[in-house]
Amino acid sequence: MNLLVELAGINSLFLDTAPVIYFIEAHPQYGPLMKDIVDSFKSGALEAYTSVITITEVLPKPVSQNKTHLVETFMRFLKNEVNLNLLNISPEIAESAGHLRAKYNSLRTMDAIQLSAAIKAEVDIFVTNDIKLKQVTEVRVIVLNDYVSG
């Protein structure tokens, strides 16, 4: 499968936390895929979303390791990147997440909240690297690992 072909057919996407980390930390395997995605939304070819939950999930490691520059890089990207919308979590999204957790027993709370935010934003795809999230049918989930060459 080719990620760029996949992106050509969509108008919007939601970034789960791991893909954001892969981009910021230039992960050797997934970083290039994320660069393609970020380039696509920075160019205006599509609209990107993530939620404030991503902030909660990306910060613990760099904060605990006193990597101030990395913390600042994450925050700058999440709050100021062109065509990346940072969504707040509303009571409606929280309620939807509860319904998702009831329907999909193995779904973790943070994943349910992220997915519910994506559903509320009516995105075309949810970008993750968590294969377990593909069970969710309310939004189209793509897994970065499916697009790795080799």
Sequence and secondary structure as in RCSB ss.txt:
>XXXX:A:sequence
MNLLVELAGINSLFLDTAPVIYFIEAHPQYGPLMKDIVDSFKSGALEAYTSVITITEVLPKPVSQNKTHLVETFM
RFLKNEVNLNLLNISPEIAESAGHLRAKYNSLRTMDAIQLSAAIKAEVDIFVTNDIKLKQVTEVRVIVLNDYVSG
>XXXX:A:secstr
  HHHHHHT SEEEE HHHHHHHHTT TTTHHHHHHHHHHHHTTSSEEEEEHHHHHHHSHHHHHTT HHHHHHHH
HHHHH TTEEEE   HHHHHHHHHHHHHSTT  HHHHHHHHHHHHTT SEEEES GGGGG  SS EEEGGGG   
